[in-house]
Amino acid sequence: MMLKLPKPPALLVSLGRRLPPAFLSLHFTAGLLVARHLNWLLPPVELEGKRFAIEVADLGLRCLFCCRHGSFRPSWDTQVDLELSASAADFFSMLQGEMDADTLFFQRRLKISGDTELGLIVKNWLDATERPAWLRRRYLSD
């Protein structure tokens, strides 16, 4: 089942665009670190030293992080090797395993820019990652 979220209020989007990426990156990276410590998201060696951006386009949020010593760290550098951009609902659908990156990409709902080889590595890594049971649950009924 595809998660359908209402369009975010303009005030929320405006606020999201004004928040400094460094502030957002700290919180986003904390979530990645929790997933890593739970052995859910263990970055492959190919991610070492790479810089990433995740943009939640409909909320105006952009998070910057890098991978160092097998761990995720916030990044203050706006130059990235790979950027992924999609709506909050589409990112959540990918996290739950209900939609894959290829489908969203070919439907033009996921934008990928930067190093294409790195993008393929990240896509394959995320596709192969087993999702925890709590994340696979359906939160909304039809």
N, CA, C and O atoms as CSV, one atom per row, in Angstrom:
chain,resi,resn,atom,element,x,y,z
A,1,MET,N,N,0.837,-1.170,0.000
A,1,MET,CA,C,0.000,0.000,0.000
A,1,MET,C,C,0.885,1.236,0.000
A,1,MET,O,O,1.825,1.336,0.789
A,2,MET,N,N,0.594,2.142,-0.854
A,2,MET,CA,C,1.365,3.380,-0.983
A,2,MET,C,C,0.908,4.382,0.077
A,2,MET,O,O,-0.288,4.645,0.207
A,3,LEU,N,N,1.839,4.931,0.820
A,3,LEU,CA,C,1.537,5.939,1.815
A,3,LEU,C,C,1.188,7.235,1.107
A,3,LEU,O,O,1.931,7.709,0.248
A,4,LYS,N,N,0.057,7.796,1.475
A,4,LYS,CA,C,-0.360,9.064,0.881
A,4,LYS,C,C,-0.396,10.113,1.983
A,4,LYS,O,O,-1.158,10.009,2.944
A,5,LEU,N,N,0.423,11.096,1.823
A,5,LEU,CA,C,0.475,12.189,2.782
A,5,LEU,C,C,-0.138,13.426,2.149
A,5,LEU,O,O,0.024,13.657,0.950
A,6,PRO,N,N,-0.840,14.223,2.943
A,6,PRO,CA,C,-1.358,15.472,2.387
A,6,PRO,C,C,-0.222,16.425,2.054
A,6,PRO,O,O,0.878,16.315,2.596
A,7,LYS,N,N,-0.498,17.345,1.171
A,7,LYS,CA,C,0.507,18.353,0.828
A,7,LYS,C,C,0.832,19.149,2.081
A,7,LYS,O,O,-0.075,19.614,2.771
A,8,PRO,N,N,2.125,19.313,2.385
A,8,PRO,CA,C,2.489,20.043,3.603
A,8,PRO,C,C,2.093,21.508,3.500
A,8,PRO,O,O,2.129,22.090,2.416
A,9,PRO,N,N,1.716,22.104,4.624
A,9,PRO,CA,C,1.363,23.525,4.626
A,9,PRO,C,C,2.543,24.386,4.186
A,9,PRO,O,O,3.698,24.071,4.474
A,10,ALA,N,N,2.244,25.458,3.499
A,10,ALA,CA,C,3.280,26.362,2.992
A,10,ALA,C,C,4.162,26.888,4.113
A,10,ALA,O,O,5.364,27.066,3.921
A,11,LEU,N,N,3.579,27.138,5.283
A,11,LEU,CA,C,4.364,27.637,6.416
A,11,LEU,C,C,5.413,26.613,6.839
A,11,LEU,O,O,6.543,26.983,7.159
A,12,LEU,N,N,5.050,25.324,6.845
A,12,LEU,CA,C,5.995,24.270,7.207
A,12,LEU,C,C,7.124,24.173,6.176
A,12,LEU,O,O,8.290,24.015,6.540
A,13,VAL,N,N,6.777,24.267,4.905
A,13,VAL,CA,C,7.785,24.217,3.842
A,13,VAL,C,C,8.716,25.426,3.947
A,13,VAL,O,O,9.931,25.295,3.800
A,14,SER,N,N,8.143,26.591,4.200
A,14,SER,CA,C,8.947,27.800,4.346
A,14,SER,C,C,9.914,27.666,5.520
A,14,SER,O,O,11.077,28.058,5.420
A,15,LEU,N,N,9.432,27.112,6.627
A,15,LEU,CA,C,10.292,26.899,7.793
A,15,LEU,C,C,11.398,25.899,7.453
A,15,LEU,O,O,12.558,26.111,7.807
A,16,GLY,N,N,11.042,24.816,6.769
A,16,GLY,CA,C,12.023,23.802,6.388
A,16,GLY,C,C,13.137,24.372,5.537
A,16,GLY,O,O,14.296,23.981,5.679
A,17,ARG,N,N,12.795,25.286,4.662
A,17,ARG,CA,C,13.812,25.885,3.784
A,17,ARG,C,C,14.713,26.863,4.517
A,17,ARG,O,O,15.802,27.181,4.039
A,18,ARG,N,N,14.273,27.339,5.665
A,18,ARG,CA,C,15.073,28.293,6.433
A,18,ARG,C,C,15.973,27.620,7.470
A,18,ARG,O,O,16.912,28.232,7.977
A,19,LEU,N,N,15.679,26.362,7.777
A,19,LEU,CA,C,16.519,25.655,8.742
A,19,LEU,C,C,17.878,25.377,8.129
A,19,LEU,O,O,17.959,24.921,6.988
A,20,PRO,N,N,18.933,25.640,8.856
A,20,PRO,CA,C,20.272,25.392,8.299
A,20,PRO,C,C,20.501,23.898,8.076
A,20,PRO,O,O,20.162,23.084,8.935
A,21,PRO,N,N,21.070,23.538,6.937
A,21,PRO,CA,C,21.348,22.123,6.678
A,21,PRO,C,C,22.160,21.459,7.789
A,21,PRO,O,O,21.974,20.273,8.061
A,22,ALA,N,N,23.053,22.205,8.430
A,22,ALA,CA,C,23.865,21.625,9.507
A,22,ALA,C,C,22.971,21.143,10.656
A,22,ALA,O,O,23.213,20.076,11.220
A,23,PHE,N,N,21.959,21.908,11.000
A,23,PHE,CA,C,21.020,21.532,12.064
A,23,PHE,C,C,20.266,20.263,11.678
A,23,PHE,O,O,20.152,19.330,12.473
A,24,LEU,N,N,19.756,20.239,10.459
A,24,LEU,CA,C,19.025,19.062,9.983
A,24,LEU,C,C,19.945,17.848,9.882
A,24,LEU,O,O,19.549,16.731,10.214
A,25,SER,N,N,21.160,18.072,9.428
A,25,SER,CA,C,22.102,16.977,9.230
A,25,SER,C,C,22.451,16.281,10.541
A,25,SER,O,O,22.621,15.062,10.568
A,26,LEU,N,N,22.558,17.044,11.628
A,26,LEU,CA,C,22.841,16.444,12.934
A,26,LEU,C,C,21.745,15.449,13.313
A,26,LEU,O,O,22.042,14.340,13.757
A,27,HIS,N,N,20.499,15.834,13.143
A,27,HIS,CA,C,19.377,14.979,13.510
A,27,HIS,C,C,19.248,13.783,12.574
A,27,HIS,O,O,19.003,12.662,13.022
A,28,PHE,N,N,19.411,14.018,11.291
A,28,PHE,CA,C,19.305,12.936,10.314
A,28,PHE,C,C,20.413,11.903,10.549
A,28,PHE,O,O,20.164,10.698,10.529
A,29,THR,N,N,21.618,12.384,10.767
A,29,THR,CA,C,22.749,11.491,10.990
A,29,THR,C,C,22.562,10.704,12.285
A,29,THR,O,O,22.961,9.541,12.359
A,30,ALA,N,N,21.966,11.315,13.298
A,30,ALA,CA,C,21.682,10.579,14.544
A,30,ALA,C,C,20.785,9.379,14.250
A,30,ALA,O,O,20.989,8.303,14.810
A,31,GLY,N,N,19.803,9.555,13.382
A,31,GLY,CA,C,18.943,8.439,12.991
A,31,GLY,C,C,19.707,7.358,12.250
A,31,GLY,O,O,19.483,6.170,12.482
A,32,LEU,N,N,20.608,7.757,11.363
A,32,LEU,CA,C,21.438,6.781,10.653
A,32,LEU,C,C,22.339,6.012,11.617
A,32,LEU,O,O,22.546,4.809,11.462
A,33,LEU,N,N,22.867,6.715,12.606
A,33,LEU,CA,C,23.738,6.055,13.589
A,33,LEU,C,C,22.968,5.034,14.430
A,33,LEU,O,O,23.486,3.961,14.739
A,34,VAL,N,N,21.748,5.369,14.793
A,34,VAL,CA,C,20.916,4.409,15.531
A,34,VAL,C,C,20.691,3.166,14.671
A,34,VAL,O,O,20.834,2.043,15.152
A,35,ALA,N,N,20.338,3.366,13.400
A,35,ALA,CA,C,20.132,2.231,12.488
A,35,ALA,C,C,21.411,1.410,12.346
A,35,ALA,O,O,21.352,0.182,12.281
A,36,ARG,N,N,22.551,2.064,12.296
A,36,ARG,CA,C,23.832,1.354,12.195
A,36,ARG,C,C,24.105,0.540,13.453
A,36,ARG,O,O,24.519,-0.616,13.363
A,37,HIS,N,N,23.879,1.128,14.622
A,37,HIS,CA,C,24.135,0.429,15.882
A,37,HIS,C,C,23.176,-0.743,16.093
A,37,HIS,O,O,23.491,-1.682,16.824
A,38,LEU,N,N,22.022,-0.688,15.461
A,38,LEU,CA,C,21.074,-1.807,15.526
A,38,LEU,C,C,21.364,-2.842,14.437
A,38,LEU,O,O,20.591,-3.776,14.227
A,39,ASN,N,N,22.504,-2.653,13.745
A,39,ASN,CA,C,22.928,-3.544,12.655
A,39,ASN,C,C,21.928,-3.590,11.507
A,39,ASN,O,O,21.795,-4.605,10.824
A,40,TRP,N,N,21.236,-2.493,11.308
A,40,TRP,CA,C,20.296,-2.437,10.202
A,40,TRP,C,C,20.939,-1.800,8.978
A,40,TRP,O,O,20.823,-2.342,7.879
A,41,LEU,N,N,21.597,-0.695,9.133
A,41,LEU,CA,C,22.253,-0.005,8.020
A,41,LEU,C,C,23.757,0.005,8.237
A,41,LEU,O,O,24.299,0.943,8.821
A,42,LEU,N,N,24.412,-1.014,7.778
A,42,LEU,CA,C,25.869,-1.087,7.865
A,42,LEU,C,C,26.432,-0.686,6.504
A,42,LEU,O,O,26.262,-1.414,5.526
A,43,PRO,N,N,27.101,0.465,6.436
A,43,PRO,CA,C,27.551,0.955,5.126
A,43,PRO,C,C,28.632,0.074,4.511
A,43,PRO,O,O,29.555,-0.350,5.206
A,44,PRO,N,N,28.525,-0.203,3.222
A,44,PRO,CA,C,29.581,-0.958,2.550
A,44,PRO,C,C,30.849,-0.103,2.435
A,44,PRO,O,O,30.792,1.122,2.537
A,45,VAL,N,N,31.981,-0.758,2.223
A,45,VAL,CA,C,33.264,-0.048,2.170
A,45,VAL,C,C,33.311,0.972,1.031
A,45,VAL,O,O,34.060,1.945,1.108
A,46,GLU,N,N,32.523,0.763,-0.019
A,46,GLU,CA,C,32.526,1.697,-1.160
A,46,GLU,C,C,32.018,3.087,-0.782
A,46,GLU,O,O,32.243,4.046,-1.520
A,47,LEU,N,N,31.333,3.208,0.361
A,47,LEU,CA,C,30.816,4.501,0.800
A,47,LEU,C,C,31.846,5.315,1.584
A,47,LEU,O,O,31.636,6.500,1.843
A,48,GLU,N,N,32.950,4.682,1.957
A,48,GLU,CA,C,33.970,5.344,2.773
A,48,GLU,C,C,34.469,6.634,2.111
A,48,GLU,O,O,34.917,6.633,0.964
A,49,GLY,N,N,34.379,7.724,2.866
A,49,GLY,CA,C,34.867,9.017,2.394
A,49,GLY,C,C,33.932,9.749,1.450
A,49,GLY,O,O,34.258,10.844,0.993
A,50,LYS,N,N,32.800,9.181,1.152
A,50,LYS,CA,C,31.852,9.813,0.217
A,50,LYS,C,C,30.904,10.742,0.968
A,50,LYS,O,O,30.571,10.521,2.132
A,51,ARG,N,N,30.481,11.791,0.260
A,51,ARG,CA,C,29.577,12.802,0.827
A,51,ARG,C,C,28.226,12.711,0.136
A,51,ARG,O,O,28.146,12.549,-1.081
A,52,PHE,N,N,27.167,12.816,0.927
A,52,PHE,CA,C,25.810,12.613,0.420
A,52,PHE,C,C,24.887,13.754,0.837
A,52,PHE,O,O,25.121,14.445,1.829
A,53,ALA,N,N,23.832,13.925,0.046
A,53,ALA,CA,C,22.751,14.842,0.401
A,53,ALA,C,C,21.437,14.109,0.178
A,53,ALA,O,O,21.258,13.418,-0.825
A,54,ILE,N,N,20.525,14.271,1.125
A,54,ILE,CA,C,19.166,13.769,1.007
A,54,ILE,C,C,18.265,14.989,1.057
A,54,ILE,O,O,18.289,15.752,2.023
A,55,GLU,N,N,17.467,15.169,0.008
A,55,GLU,CA,C,16.534,16.292,-0.022
A,55,GLU,C,C,15.114,15.753,0.020
A,55,GLU,O,O,14.709,14.969,-0.838
A,56,VAL,N,N,14.364,16.180,1.027
A,56,VAL,CA,C,12.944,15.872,1.107
A,56,VAL,C,C,12.256,17.077,0.458
A,56,VAL,O,O,11.964,18.081,1.107
A,57,ALA,N,N,12.011,16.936,-0.840
A,57,ALA,CA,C,11.644,18.075,-1.674
A,57,ALA,C,C,10.361,18.763,-1.221
A,57,ALA,O,O,10.297,19.992,-1.205
A,58,ASP,N,N,9.342,17.998,-0.855
A,58,ASP,CA,C,8.068,18.627,-0.505
A,58,ASP,C,C,8.104,19.332,0.846
A,58,ASP,O,O,7.217,20.133,1.142
A,59,LEU,N,N,9.105,19.054,1.663
A,59,LEU,CA,C,9.241,19.736,2.949
A,59,LEU,C,C,10.347,20.787,2.941
A,59,LEU,O,O,10.525,21.515,3.918
A,60,GLY,N,N,11.089,20.864,1.837
A,60,GLY,CA,C,12.156,21.852,1.746
A,60,GLY,C,C,13.346,21.535,2.637
A,60,GLY,O,O,14.080,22.440,3.031
A,61,LEU,N,N,13.547,20.257,2.963
A,61,LEU,CA,C,14.629,19.861,3.855
A,61,LEU,C,C,15.780,19.255,3.065
A,61,LEU,O,O,15.563,18.510,2.110
A,62,ARG,N,N,17.000,19.577,3.466
A,62,ARG,CA,C,18.195,19.009,2.824
A,62,ARG,C,C,19.192,18.653,3.915
A,62,ARG,O,O,19.598,19.506,4.704
A,63,CYS,N,N,19.580,17.384,3.951
A,63,CYS,CA,C,20.512,16.882,4.957
A,63,CYS,C,C,21.800,16.462,4.278
A,63,CYS,O,O,21.780,15.822,3.226
A,64,LEU,N,N,22.919,16.824,4.883
A,64,LEU,CA,C,24.243,16.509,4.351
A,64,LEU,C,C,24.968,15.602,5.327
A,64,LEU,O,O,24.988,15.861,6.530
A,65,PHE,N,N,25.567,14.533,4.804
A,65,PHE,CA,C,26.323,13.627,5.659
A,65,PHE,C,C,27.396,12.932,4.841
A,65,PHE,O,O,27.397,12.980,3.611
A,66,CYS,N,N,28.306,12.286,5.552
A,66,CYS,CA,C,29.365,11.531,4.896
A,66,CYS,C,C,29.549,10.212,5.629
A,66,CYS,O,O,28.978,9.998,6.698
A,67,CYS,N,N,30.334,9.351,5.055
A,67,CYS,CA,C,30.641,8.062,5.669
A,67,CYS,C,C,32.133,8.040,5.972
A,67,CYS,O,O,32.960,8.167,5.069
A,68,ARG,N,N,32.472,7.879,7.250
A,68,ARG,CA,C,33.868,7.851,7.690
A,68,ARG,C,C,34.041,6.703,8.680
A,68,ARG,O,O,33.283,6.576,9.641
A,69,HIS,N,N,35.047,5.873,8.431
A,69,HIS,CA,C,35.388,4.761,9.323
A,69,HIS,C,C,34.176,3.862,9.580
A,69,HIS,O,O,33.962,3.407,10.704
A,70,GLY,N,N,33.387,3.610,8.533
A,70,GLY,CA,C,32.236,2.725,8.647
A,70,GLY,C,C,31.070,3.304,9.410
A,70,GLY,O,O,30.179,2.569,9.834
A,71,SER,N,N,31.062,4.606,9.592
A,71,SER,CA,C,30.004,5.264,10.344
A,71,SER,C,C,29.517,6.498,9.580
A,71,SER,O,O,30.208,7.003,8.695
A,72,PHE,N,N,28.341,6.967,9.926
A,72,PHE,CA,C,27.773,8.162,9.305
A,72,PHE,C,C,28.096,9.375,10.164
A,72,PHE,O,O,28.046,9.317,11.393
A,73,ARG,N,N,28.427,10.471,9.497
A,73,ARG,CA,C,28.763,11.710,10.197
A,73,ARG,C,C,28.101,12.880,9.475
A,73,ARG,O,O,27.991,12.876,8.249
A,74,PRO,N,N,27.661,13.881,10.235
A,74,PRO,CA,C,27.127,15.065,9.571
A,74,PRO,C,C,28.223,15.734,8.752
A,74,PRO,O,O,29.404,15.639,9.083
A,75,SER,N,N,27.830,16.397,7.704
A,75,SER,CA,C,28.797,17.084,6.857
A,75,SER,C,C,28.394,18.538,6.738
A,75,SER,O,O,27.210,18.867,6.662
A,76,TRP,N,N,29.383,19.395,6.724
A,76,TRP,CA,C,29.119,20.828,6.566
A,76,TRP,C,C,29.477,21.269,5.148
A,76,TRP,O,O,29.289,22.429,4.781
A,77,ASP,N,N,29.983,20.350,4.373
A,77,ASP,CA,C,30.407,20.620,3.004
A,77,ASP,C,C,29.214,20.468,2.069
A,77,ASP,O,O,28.597,19.404,2.027
A,78,THR,N,N,28.884,21.508,1.325
A,78,THR,CA,C,27.737,21.428,0.409
A,78,THR,C,C,28.074,20.698,-0.886
A,78,THR,O,O,27.175,20.353,-1.653
A,79,GLN,N,N,29.362,20.459,-1.137
A,79,GLN,CA,C,29.765,19.665,-2.304
A,79,GLN,C,C,29.567,18.196,-1.950
A,79,GLN,O,O,30.145,17.706,-0.980
A,80,VAL,N,N,28.746,17.489,-2.738
A,80,VAL,CA,C,28.465,16.091,-2.434
A,80,VAL,C,C,28.814,15.209,-3.629
A,80,VAL,O,O,28.883,15.670,-4.769
A,81,ASP,N,N,29.029,13.940,-3.339
A,81,ASP,CA,C,29.275,12.960,-4.393
A,81,ASP,C,C,27.959,12.424,-4.965
A,81,ASP,O,O,27.883,12.062,-6.139
A,82,LEU,N,N,26.925,12.379,-4.117
A,82,LEU,CA,C,25.634,11.830,-4.537
A,82,LEU,C,C,24.516,12.540,-3.803
A,82,LEU,O,O,24.588,12.741,-2.591
A,83,GLU,N,N,23.470,12.924,-4.548
A,83,GLU,CA,C,22.291,13.543,-3.936
A,83,GLU,C,C,21.054,12.791,-4.377
A,83,GLU,O,O,20.877,12.480,-5.555
A,84,LEU,N,N,20.189,12.501,-3.394
A,84,LEU,CA,C,18.897,11.874,-3.653
A,84,LEU,C,C,17.814,12.853,-3.245
A,84,LEU,O,O,17.889,13.461,-2.177
A,85,SER,N,N,16.804,13.009,-4.097
A,85,SER,CA,C,15.716,13.932,-3.817
A,85,SER,C,C,14.386,13.263,-4.150
A,85,SER,O,O,14.213,12.708,-5.235
A,86,ALA,N,N,13.451,13.323,-3.203
A,86,ALA,CA,C,12.114,12.754,-3.387
A,86,ALA,C,C,11.195,13.377,-2.346
A,86,ALA,O,O,11.638,14.157,-1.503
A,87,SER,N,N,9.924,13.033,-2.408
A,87,SER,CA,C,8.973,13.506,-1.403
A,87,SER,C,C,9.110,12.668,-0.134
A,87,SER,O,O,9.698,11.587,-0.157
A,88,ALA,N,N,8.570,13.168,0.960
A,88,ALA,CA,C,8.605,12.430,2.228
A,88,ALA,C,C,7.914,11.082,2.076
A,88,ALA,O,O,8.424,10.071,2.558
A,89,ALA,N,N,6.766,11.054,1.417
A,89,ALA,CA,C,6.013,9.806,1.235
A,89,ALA,C,C,6.818,8.792,0.420
A,89,ALA,O,O,6.810,7.601,0.731
A,90,ASP,N,N,7.506,9.254,-0.613
A,90,ASP,CA,C,8.294,8.341,-1.449
A,90,ASP,C,C,9.502,7.785,-0.679
A,90,ASP,O,O,9.822,6.603,-0.802
A,91,PHE,N,N,10.163,8.623,0.102
A,91,PHE,CA,C,11.274,8.123,0.922
A,91,PHE,C,C,10.763,7.090,1.930
A,91,PHE,O,O,11.401,6.059,2.144
A,92,PHE,N,N,9.617,7.369,2.542
A,92,PHE,CA,C,9.060,6.442,3.526
A,92,PHE,C,C,8.675,5.121,2.862
A,92,PHE,O,O,8.864,4.055,3.448
A,93,SER,N,N,8.141,5.184,1.654
A,93,SER,CA,C,7.797,3.961,0.915
A,93,SER,C,C,9.042,3.131,0.612
A,93,SER,O,O,9.000,1.902,0.666
A,94,MET,N,N,10.147,3.800,0.296
A,94,MET,CA,C,11.401,3.075,0.073
A,94,MET,C,C,11.901,2.454,1.374
A,94,MET,O,O,12.360,1.312,1.381
A,95,LEU,N,N,11.814,3.202,2.478
A,95,LEU,CA,C,12.252,2.669,3.760
A,95,LEU,C,C,11.471,1.420,4.148
A,95,LEU,O,O,12.039,0.463,4.674
A,96,GLN,N,N,10.173,1.434,3.886
A,96,GLN,CA,C,9.335,0.287,4.224
A,96,GLN,C,C,9.531,-0.877,3.262
A,96,GLN,O,O,9.106,-1.997,3.548
A,97,GLY,N,N,10.168,-0.622,2.131
A,97,GLY,CA,C,10.360,-1.676,1.141
A,97,GLY,C,C,9.164,-1.858,0.226
A,97,GLY,O,O,9.085,-2.853,-0.494
A,98,GLU,N,N,8.230,-0.913,0.241
A,98,GLU,CA,C,7.046,-1.003,-0.612
A,98,GLU,C,C,7.318,-0.508,-2.028
A,98,GLU,O,O,6.671,-0.955,-2.975
A,99,MET,N,N,8.248,0.390,-2.175
A,99,MET,CA,C,8.643,0.902,-3.491
A,99,MET,C,C,10.160,0.792,-3.563
A,99,MET,O,O,10.859,0.985,-2.568
A,100,ASP,N,N,10.652,0.482,-4.745
A,100,ASP,CA,C,12.104,0.437,-4.885
A,100,ASP,C,C,12.578,1.686,-5.627
A,100,ASP,O,O,11.807,2.372,-6.298
A,101,ALA,N,N,13.857,1.948,-5.483
A,101,ALA,CA,C,14.448,3.158,-6.064
A,101,ALA,C,C,14.294,3.184,-7.581
A,101,ALA,O,O,14.050,4.242,-8.159
A,102,ASP,N,N,14.435,2.031,-8.229
A,102,ASP,CA,C,14.296,1.992,-9.695
A,102,ASP,C,C,12.918,2.469,-10.138
A,102,ASP,O,O,12.800,3.287,-11.050
A,103,THR,N,N,11.882,1.954,-9.490
A,103,THR,CA,C,10.514,2.339,-9.852
A,103,THR,C,C,10.317,3.831,-9.681
A,103,THR,O,O,9.813,4.505,-10.579
A,104,LEU,N,N,10.714,4.348,-8.525
A,104,LEU,CA,C,10.553,5.781,-8.270
A,104,LEU,C,C,11.382,6.619,-9.238
A,104,LEU,O,O,10.937,7.678,-9.682
A,105,PHE,N,N,12.588,6.150,-9.566
A,105,PHE,CA,C,13.444,6.876,-10.496
A,105,PHE,C,C,12.793,6.940,-11.877
A,105,PHE,O,O,12.735,8.010,-12.483
A,106,PHE,N,N,12.305,5.804,-12.379
A,106,PHE,CA,C,11.720,5.790,-13.718
A,106,PHE,C,C,10.363,6.482,-13.772
A,106,PHE,O,O,9.906,6.859,-14.851
A,107,GLN,N,N,9.714,6.654,-12.625
A,107,GLN,CA,C,8.484,7.441,-12.555
A,107,GLN,C,C,8.793,8.925,-12.318
A,107,GLN,O,O,7.887,9.743,-12.163
A,108,ARG,N,N,10.070,9.249,-12.293
A,108,ARG,CA,C,10.563,10.619,-12.071
A,108,ARG,C,C,10.151,11.182,-10.711
A,108,ARG,O,O,9.959,12.388,-10.555
A,109,ARG,N,N,10.020,10.290,-9.735
A,109,ARG,CA,C,9.673,10.707,-8.373
A,109,ARG,C,C,10.901,10.694,-7.470
A,109,ARG,O,O,10.873,11.251,-6.372
A,110,LEU,N,N,11.968,10.067,-7.924
A,110,LEU,CA,C,13.250,10.073,-7.220
A,110,LEU,C,C,14.280,10.655,-8.173
A,110,LEU,O,O,14.486,10.150,-9.276
A,111,LYS,N,N,14.918,11.721,-7.729
A,111,LYS,CA,C,15.966,12.340,-8.550
A,111,LYS,C,C,17.312,11.977,-7.934
A,111,LYS,O,O,17.514,12.080,-6.724
A,112,ILE,N,N,18.221,11.553,-8.797
A,112,ILE,CA,C,19.559,11.170,-8.372
A,112,ILE,C,C,20.547,11.996,-9.177
A,112,ILE,O,O,20.489,12.026,-10.406
A,113,SER,N,N,21.453,12.666,-8.479
A,113,SER,CA,C,22.474,13.437,-9.190
A,113,SER,C,C,23.831,13.172,-8.568
A,113,SER,O,O,23.952,12.861,-7.383
A,114,GLY,N,N,24.837,13.304,-9.400
A,114,GLY,CA,C,26.205,13.072,-8.935
A,114,GLY,C,C,26.787,11.816,-9.553
A,114,GLY,O,O,26.490,11.481,-10.699
A,115,ASP,N,N,27.607,11.132,-8.796
A,115,ASP,CA,C,28.342,9.950,-9.220
A,115,ASP,C,C,27.375,8.783,-9.471
A,115,ASP,O,O,26.826,8.214,-8.527
A,116,THR,N,N,27.170,8.432,-10.746
A,116,THR,CA,C,26.203,7.383,-11.088
A,116,THR,C,C,26.637,6.006,-10.584
A,116,THR,O,O,25.792,5.202,-10.190
A,117,GLU,N,N,27.932,5.727,-10.591
A,117,GLU,CA,C,28.399,4.436,-10.077
A,117,GLU,C,C,28.118,4.336,-8.576
A,117,GLU,O,O,27.682,3.293,-8.090
A,118,LEU,N,N,28.368,5.415,-7.851
A,118,LEU,CA,C,28.067,5.450,-6.424
A,118,LEU,C,C,26.560,5.307,-6.195
A,118,LEU,O,O,26.134,4.634,-5.256
A,119,GLY,N,N,25.760,5.936,-7.047
A,119,GLY,CA,C,24.307,5.814,-6.951
A,119,GLY,C,C,23.858,4.367,-7.084
A,119,GLY,O,O,22.970,3.922,-6.357
A,120,LEU,N,N,24.461,3.639,-7.999
A,120,LEU,CA,C,24.125,2.224,-8.187
A,120,LEU,C,C,24.545,1.398,-6.969
A,120,LEU,O,O,23.820,0.492,-6.557
A,121,ILE,N,N,25.692,1.701,-6.399
A,121,ILE,CA,C,26.153,0.996,-5.191
A,121,ILE,C,C,25.168,1.229,-4.047
A,121,ILE,O,O,24.777,0.286,-3.360
A,122,VAL,N,N,24.769,2.483,-3.843
A,122,VAL,CA,C,23.820,2.817,-2.773
A,122,VAL,C,C,22.480,2.138,-3.021
A,122,VAL,O,O,21.885,1.586,-2.095
A,123,LYS,N,N,22.001,2.174,-4.258
A,123,LYS,CA,C,20.724,1.537,-4.588
A,123,LYS,C,C,20.764,0.043,-4.285
A,123,LYS,O,O,19.853,-0.486,-3.649
A,124,ASN,N,N,21.811,-0.636,-4.735
A,124,ASN,CA,C,21.931,-2.075,-4.490
A,124,ASN,C,C,22.050,-2.393,-3.001
A,124,ASN,O,O,21.484,-3.374,-2.520
A,125,TRP,N,N,22.791,-1.556,-2.278
A,125,TRP,CA,C,22.938,-1.735,-0.837
A,125,TRP,C,C,21.589,-1.599,-0.139
A,125,TRP,O,O,21.226,-2.435,0.689
A,126,LEU,N,N,20.853,-0.551,-0.471
A,126,LEU,CA,C,19.556,-0.337,0.183
A,126,LEU,C,C,18.542,-1.406,-0.214
A,126,LEU,O,O,17.742,-1.835,0.618
A,127,ASP,N,N,18.565,-1.842,-1.477
A,127,ASP,CA,C,17.651,-2.908,-1.912
A,127,ASP,C,C,17.933,-4.213,-1.167
A,127,ASP,O,O,17.005,-4.959,-0.853
A,128,ALA,N,N,19.205,-4.493,-0.882
A,128,ALA,CA,C,19.583,-5.754,-0.236
A,128,ALA,C,C,19.431,-5.715,1.283
A,128,ALA,O,O,19.483,-6.756,1.939
A,129,THR,N,N,19.245,-4.520,1.845
A,129,THR,CA,C,19.157,-4.382,3.301
A,129,THR,C,C,17.814,-4.902,3.803
A,129,THR,O,O,16.757,-4.494,3.321
A,130,GLU,N,N,17.872,-5.802,4.771
A,130,GLU,CA,C,16.660,-6.335,5.392
A,130,GLU,C,C,16.049,-5.265,6.292
A,130,GLU,O,O,16.730,-4.686,7.139
A,131,ARG,N,N,14.774,-5.015,6.099
A,131,ARG,CA,C,14.088,-4.022,6.923
A,131,ARG,C,C,13.623,-4.664,8.224
A,131,ARG,O,O,13.192,-5.817,8.227
A,132,PRO,N,N,13.708,-3.923,9.335
A,132,PRO,CA,C,13.191,-4.458,10.594
A,132,PRO,C,C,11.674,-4.655,10.502
A,132,PRO,O,O,10.997,-3.952,9.753
A,133,ALA,N,N,11.154,-5.605,11.259
A,133,ALA,CA,C,9.723,-5.925,11.208
A,133,ALA,C,C,8.857,-4.698,11.505
A,133,ALA,O,O,7.820,-4.503,10.872
A,134,TRP,N,N,9.284,-3.867,12.475
A,134,TRP,CA,C,8.465,-2.712,12.833
A,134,TRP,C,C,8.347,-1.718,11.687
A,134,TRP,O,O,7.369,-0.976,11.605
A,135,LEU,N,N,9.335,-1.699,10.804
A,135,LEU,CA,C,9.314,-0.764,9.684
A,135,LEU,C,C,8.463,-1.294,8.529
A,135,LEU,O,O,7.921,-0.522,7.737
A,136,ARG,N,N,8.355,-2.615,8.445
A,136,ARG,CA,C,7.587,-3.222,7.357
A,136,ARG,C,C,6.087,-3.222,7.630
A,136,ARG,O,O,5.302,-3.462,6.713
A,137,ARG,N,N,5.673,-2.963,8.859
A,137,ARG,CA,C,4.243,-2.956,9.192
A,137,ARG,C,C,3.518,-1.907,8.376
A,137,ARG,O,O,4.070,-0.866,8.020
A,138,ARG,N,N,2.290,-2.207,8.097
A,138,ARG,CA,C,1.453,-1.241,7.386
A,138,ARG,C,C,0.818,-0.315,8.402
A,138,ARG,O,O,0.138,-0.763,9.325
A,139,TYR,N,N,1.036,0.957,8.232
A,139,TYR,CA,C,0.540,1.923,9.198
A,139,TYR,C,C,-0.841,2.458,8.865
A,139,TYR,O,O,-1.570,2.899,9.753
A,140,LEU,N,N,-1.198,2.423,7.604
A,140,LEU,CA,C,-2.492,2.945,7.205
A,140,LEU,C,C,-3.278,1.845,6.511
A,140,LEU,O,O,-2.713,1.043,5.767
A,141,SER,N,N,-4.561,1.810,6.751
A,141,SER,CA,C,-5.381,0.807,6.061
A,141,SER,C,C,-5.912,1.386,4.768
A,141,SER,O,O,-5.941,2.601,4.571
A,142,ASP,N,N,-6.332,0.483,3.885
A,142,ASP,CA,C,-6.837,0.935,2.568
A,142,ASP,C,C,-8.072,1.720,2.679
A,142,ASP,O,O,-8.613,2.165,1.667
